[in-house]
């Protein structure tokens, strides 16, 4: 099916699920890889390799997470180009995104000494763990160009509603990584270096596979139409969209990191309890991402096709499914959460603390839907300045609540602040939605 044919399709429940479900399935494999990495190095019989792989992975993930703007920005721009039937611009957006990702990765490789120095200053570790983590990072950093460029590839696939290809790509990358982990570490006894080499191979081969899955973008000469690729107006628009999303992402990353930093001040028990419950929130995020991505693609297509009615229909249908999924997850956490907590933590104090704060997770499943889905709508419509501004305001209020209330009410205040953050993100974007519609209507 061509992009033009996809754009002409009505926004049906089936179309929403066709986009969303492969993303949800793809996301399931992400925590599985982390578990295998930990389990494999755990067979080495020492704590230091586990800590080194975990620390090294967190350092890179924190940097890569900032580059999430490349995935989101590419999705919105490609979806709009596809909705308008502009294959040339769709291919050019992919070329710009991949080139930007490769360049950013090269900068990371070049600056690896500075990155490691800063990372170990912020998160100091024992001499043994730091030495092993440096070995791990020295190998994995070479995958940065491929990893960051993959954000653009995934953005293009989502923007053109090829989410089955996203699932294939994710299964290849994580499946190959797991297989090589087992071979290199348990079979060849390469230790921490084996884990790093496995990930490096998985990342680089995944970029090659991803570009193959994007072959429709390369079917003509549009992807190397350098006059279009480097057109000043289009580059300015791409920079505007991506810089807004980047600043928004940095603010959210600061808020999430701050949650764990503040948790550490409550002592080992409540920190561990919050860490357990955070895994539940990650499950919620992975599931709702599927419907948010569907909103990005469908709203972007509608904007490209200059149909305000289709924008509304896309936002509504995707959101209805997201609310349904959130309610199911909330009920699931309420019913089986205590048993899951007991499986994840054997310490009685941690179990009791996690059970005490579990209702916040249940509530956040539902209260966070608005933020996820309106993010998707605004990304599809490239209303990224509104996203940036509302997140900045919401995070500032979140930080103020923590500063004022945590000394009084402790962990309850911290979870309450997180609820306020998510609700505010949705409420503020909802308040700006009518203005977004007016802006789109004027552009149409």
C-alpha positions in Angstrom: 0.0 0.0 0.0 1.4 3.4 -1.0 1.6 6.4 1.4 -1.0 8.2 -0.7 -3.4 5.2 -0.3 -2.8 5.1 3.5 -3.5 8.8 3.8 -6.8 8.4 1.9 -8.0 5.7 4.3 -10.6 6.7 7.0 -9.5 6.8 10.6 -11.0 3.6 11.9 -10.5 1.5 15.0 -8.8 -1.1 12.9 -6.4 1.4 11.5 -5.5 2.7 15.0 -4.8 -0.8 16.3 -2.8 -1.7 13.2 -0.4 1.1 14.1 -0.5 0.8 17.9 -0.3 -3.0 18.6 3.0 -3.6 16.8 4.5 -0.8 18.9 3.2 -2.3 22.1 4.7 -5.7 21.2 8.0 -4.1 20.2 8.2 -2.4 23.5 7.7 -5.6 25.4 11.1 -6.8 24.2 13.0 -3.8 25.7 12.9 -4.7 29.4 13.5 -8.4 28.4 16.9 -7.4 27.0 17.9 -5.6 30.2 17.0 -8.6 32.3 19.0 -10.9 30.1 22.1 -8.6 30.2 21.9 -8.6 34.0 21.3 -12.4 34.2 24.2 -13.2 31.9 26.8 -11.1 33.6 25.4 -12.4 36.9 26.6 -15.9 36.0 30.1 -14.6 36.3 29.8 -14.9 40.1 30.7 -11.3 41.1 28.8 -8.1 41.8 31.2 -5.8 39.9 30.3 -6.9 36.4 26.6 -6.5 37.1 27.1 -3.0 38.4 29.4 -2.1 35.5 27.0 -3.2 32.8 24.1 -1.5 34.6 26.0 1.7 35.1 27.4 1.8 31.6 23.9 1.1 30.1 22.3 3.9 32.2 25.0 6.4 31.1 24.4 5.8 27.4 20.6 5.5 27.8 20.5 8.9 29.5 22.3 10.5 26.6 20.4 8.6 23.9 17.0 9.5 25.6 17.7 13.1 24.8 17.9 12.2 21.1 14.3 11.0 21.3 13.4 14.3 19.6 14.8 12.9 16.4 12.2 10.0 16.4 9.3 12.3 17.4 10.2 15.1 15.1 10.7 12.8 12.1 7.4 11.1 12.7 5.4 14.4 12.6 7.2 15.8 9.6 7.0 12.5 7.6 3.4 11.9 8.5 2.5 15.3 7.2 4.5 14.9 4.0 2.8 11.5 3.5 -0.6 12.9 4.2 0.0 15.5 1.5 1.2 12.9 -0.9 4.7 14.5 -1.0 6.9 11.4 -1.4 9.9 13.7 -2.2 9.7 15.5 1.1 9.1 12.2 3.0 12.4 10.8 1.6 14.2 14.0 2.2 13.1 14.1 5.9 14.5 10.6 6.4 17.9 11.6 4.8 18.1 14.7 7.0 17.3 12.7 10.1 19.8 9.9 9.4 22.5 12.4 8.6 21.9 14.2 11.8 21.9 11.0 13.8 25.1 9.8 12.3 26.8 13.2 12.9 25.6 13.3 16.5 27.0 9.8 17.0 30.3 10.7 15.6 30.5 13.6 18.0 29.8 11.2 20.9 32.6 8.9 19.7 35.0 11.8 19.5 34.0 13.1 22.9 33.9 9.8 24.7 36.7 10.7 27.1 34.8 13.8 28.2 31.5 11.8 28.5 33.0 9.2 30.7 34.8 11.7 32.9 31.6 13.6 33.4 29.5 10.5 34.0 31.8 9.0 36.6 32.0 12.3 38.4 28.2 12.5 38.6 27.8 8.8 39.4 31.0 7.7 41.2 31.6 3.9 41.5 34.2 1.7 43.1 37.5 1.4 41.2 36.6 -2.1 40.0 33.1 -1.2 38.7 34.4 2.0 37.1 37.2 0.1 35.3 34.8 -2.5 33.9 32.2 0.2 33.0 34.9 2.1 31.1 35.7 -1.1 29.1 32.0 -1.5 28.4 31.5 2.1 27.3 34.7 2.2 25.2 33.2 -0.6 23.0 29.6 0.4 23.0 30.2 4.1 22.2 31.1 3.1 18.7 27.5 2.1 18.2 26.3 5.7 18.9 26.0 6.8 15.2 23.9 3.8 14.3 21.8 4.0 17.5 20.9 7.7 17.1 20.3 7.3 13.3 17.8 4.6 14.2 15.7 7.2 15.9 15.1 8.8 12.5 14.5 5.4 10.8 11.9 4.5 13.4 10.3 7.9 13.1 10.0 7.5 9.3 8.4 4.0 9.7 5.9 5.2 12.3 5.1 8.4 10.2 4.3 6.2 7.2 2.3 3.7 9.4 4.8 0.9 8.9 4.8 -0.1 12.5 5.0 -3.8 11.7 8.5 -3.0 10.4 9.2 -1.3 13.7 8.3 -4.5 15.4 10.5 -6.5 13.1 13.4 -4.1 13.7 13.0 -4.2 17.5 12.8 -8.0 17.5 15.9 -8.3 15.4 17.9 -5.9 17.5 17.0 -7.3 20.9 16.8 -11.0 19.7 20.3 -10.8 18.1 21.6 -9.0 21.2 20.3 -11.7 23.5 21.7 -14.5 21.4 25.1 -12.9 21.1 25.1 -12.2 24.9 24.7 -15.8 25.6 27.3 -16.9 23.1 30.0 -14.3 24.0 29.6 -14.3 27.7 28.6 -17.9 28.6 30.1 -19.6 25.6 33.3 -17.6 25.0 33.8 -16.2 28.5 34.3 -12.6 27.2 32.7 -11.1 30.2 31.6 -7.4 30.3 33.3 -6.9 26.9 31.2 -9.6 25.4 28.0 -7.8 26.5 29.2 -4.6 24.9 30.3 -6.3 21.6 26.9 -8.1 21.4 25.1 -4.8 21.7 27.4 -3.0 19.2 26.8 -5.7 16.6 23.0 -5.6 17.2 22.9 -1.8 16.9 25.0 -1.6 13.7 23.2 -4.4 11.9 19.8 -3.0 13.0 20.6 0.3 11.2 21.3 -1.7 8.0 18.0 -3.6 8.4 16.2 -0.4 9.2 17.3 1.3 6.1 16.2 -1.7 4.1 12.8 -1.5 5.7 12.7 2.2 4.6 13.4 1.2 1.0 10.3 2.9 -0.2 11.9 6.2 0.7 14.8 5.3 -1.6 12.7 4.1 -4.5 13.4 7.3 -6.5 16.0 10.0 -6.4 14.2 12.1 -3.8 16.3 10.9 -0.8 19.4 12.4 -2.5 17.8 15.5 -3.9 20.4 17.6 -2.1 18.8 20.9 -3.0 15.7 19.7 -1.2 17.5 18.0 1.6 19.5 21.2 2.4 16.7 23.6 1.6 17.1 26.4 4.2 13.4 26.8 5.0 12.9 23.0 5.4 16.0 22.8 7.6 14.8 25.7 9.7 11.5 23.9 10.2 13.2 20.7 11.2 15.5 22.5 13.6 12.5 24.3 15.2 10.5 21.2 15.7 13.4 19.1 16.9 14.9 21.7 19.3 11.5 22.2 20.9 11.2 18.5 21.5 14.7 18.2 22.7 14.3 20.9 25.4 11.0 19.3 26.4 12.7 15.9 26.7 15.6 17.3 28.8 13.1 18.8 31.2 11.2 15.5 31.5 14.4 13.6 32.0 15.4 16.0 34.7 12.0 15.4 36.4 12.3 11.6 36.2 15.9 11.6 37.4 15.0 14.0 40.2 12.3 11.5 41.4 14.9 8.8 42.0 17.4 11.3 43.5 14.8 12.4 46.0 13.8 8.8 46.6 17.4 8.1 47.7 17.0 10.5 50.5 14.3 8.5 52.1 16.5 5.5 52.8 17.1 2.1 51.2 13.7 0.7 51.9 11.6 3.5 50.3 14.2 3.9 47.5 13.8 0.2 46.6 10.0 0.4 46.9 9.9 3.3 44.5 12.3 1.5 42.1 9.9 -1.5 42.0 6.9 0.6 41.4 8.7 2.6 38.8 8.9 -0.7 36.7 5.1 -0.7 36.8 5.0 2.8 35.4 7.4 1.8 32.6 4.9 -1.0 31.6 2.2 1.7 31.4 4.5 3.9 29.4 5.3 1.2 26.9 1.7 0.3 26.4 0.4 3.9 26.0 3.3 4.7 23.7 1.6 2.5 21.1 -1.5 4.6 21.0 0.4 7.9 21.3 2.4 6.9 18.3 -0.8 6.0 16.4 -2.0 9.5 17.2 1.2 11.0 15.9 1.0 9.2 12.6 -2.8 9.7 12.0 -2.9 13.3 13.1 0.2 14.0 10.9 -1.5 12.4 7.9 -4.6 14.4 8.6 -2.7 17.6 8.7 -0.9 16.8 5.5 -4.2 16.1 3.9 -5.5 19.4 5.2 -8.5 17.8 7.0 -9.4 19.2 10.4 -12.2 16.7 10.8 -9.7 13.9 10.3 -7.4 15.5 12.9 -10.2 15.4 15.5 -11.2 11.8 14.5 -7.7 10.6 14.8 -7.1 12.2 18.2 -10.5 10.8 19.5 -10.2 7.3 18.3 -6.6 6.8 19.4 -7.4 8.3 22.8 -10.5 6.1 23.4 -8.3 3.0 23.0 -5.6 4.5 25.2 -8.1 5.2 28.0 -9.4 1.6 27.7 -5.9 0.2 27.9 -5.1 2.5 30.9 -8.2 1.3 32.8 -7.3 -2.3 32.1 -3.7 -1.8 33.4 -5.0 0.1 36.4 -7.3 -2.7 37.4 -4.5 -5.2 36.7 -2.0 -3.4 39.0 -4.7 -3.1 41.7 -5.5 -6.8 41.5 -2.0 -8.4 40.9 0.3 -5.6 41.9 0.8 -6.9 45.5 1.8 -10.4 44.1 4.1 -8.8 41.5 5.8 -6.7 44.3 6.4 -9.9 46.4 8.0 -11.5 43.3 10.3 -8.5 42.6 11.3 -7.9 46.2 11.9 -10.4 49.0 12.6 -7.9 51.8 9.5 -7.5 54.0 10.0 -3.8 54.5 10.3 -3.1 50.8 7.2 -5.2 50.1 5.2 -3.2 52.7 6.4 0.1 51.5 5.6 -0.7 47.8 2.1 -1.9 48.7 1.6 1.4 50.6 2.4 3.5 47.5 0.9 1.1 44.9 -2.4 3.2 44.8 -0.4 6.1 43.3 0.7 3.9 40.4 -2.9 2.7 39.9 -4.1 6.3 39.7 -1.2 7.4 37.4 -2.2 4.8 34.8 -5.4 6.7 34.2 -4.3 10.3 35.1 -1.4 10.1 32.7 -3.4 9.2 29.6 -4.1 12.9 28.7 -0.4 13.8 28.7 0.6 10.8 26.5 -2.2 11.2 23.9 -2.0 15.0 23.6 1.8 14.7 23.2 1.0 12.4 20.2 -1.6 14.9 18.8 0.8 17.9 19.1 3.7 15.9 17.7 1.6 14.9 14.7 0.6 18.5 14.2 4.1 19.7 14.9 2.8 21.9 17.6 6.1 21.4 19.5 6.5 24.9 20.9 3.4 24.4 23.0 4.7 21.0 24.2 8.0 22.6 25.2 6.3 25.5 27.1 3.8 23.3 28.9 6.4 20.8 30.0 8.6 23.6 31.3 5.8 25.0 33.3 4.6 21.6 34.6 8.2 20.6 35.6 8.7 23.9 37.4 5.5 23.4 39.5 6.5 19.7 40.1 9.9 20.9 41.5 8.3 23.5 43.6 5.9 21.0 45.1 8.7 18.6 45.9 10.8 21.4 47.5 7.8 22.5 49.7 6.0 19.3 50.6 8.5 16.5 50.7 10.1 17.7 53.9 6.6 17.5 55.5 5.0 14.4 53.9 7.9 12.5 52.6 7.4 9.9 49.9 3.6 10.6 49.7 4.5 14.1 48.7 6.9 12.8 46.0 4.3 10.6 44.4 1.7 13.3 44.7 4.1 15.7 42.9 4.5 13.1 40.1 0.7 12.9 39.8 0.5 16.7 39.5 3.2 16.7 36.8 1.4 14.2 34.6 -2.1 15.8 35.1 -0.7 19.3 34.4 0.9 18.2 31.2 -2.4 16.9 29.9 -4.5 19.8 31.3 -2.2 22.5 29.8 -2.1 20.9 26.4 -5.8 20.4 26.5 -6.2 24.1 27.2 -4.1 24.9 24.1 -5.8 22.4 21.8 -8.4 24.9 20.6 -5.7 27.3 19.6 -3.9 24.4 17.7 -7.1 23.8 15.8 -7.4 27.4 14.9 -3.9 27.5 13.7 -4.4 24.4 11.6 -7.6 25.7 10.2 -5.9 29.0 9.1 -3.1 27.0 7.5 -5.6 24.8 5.6 
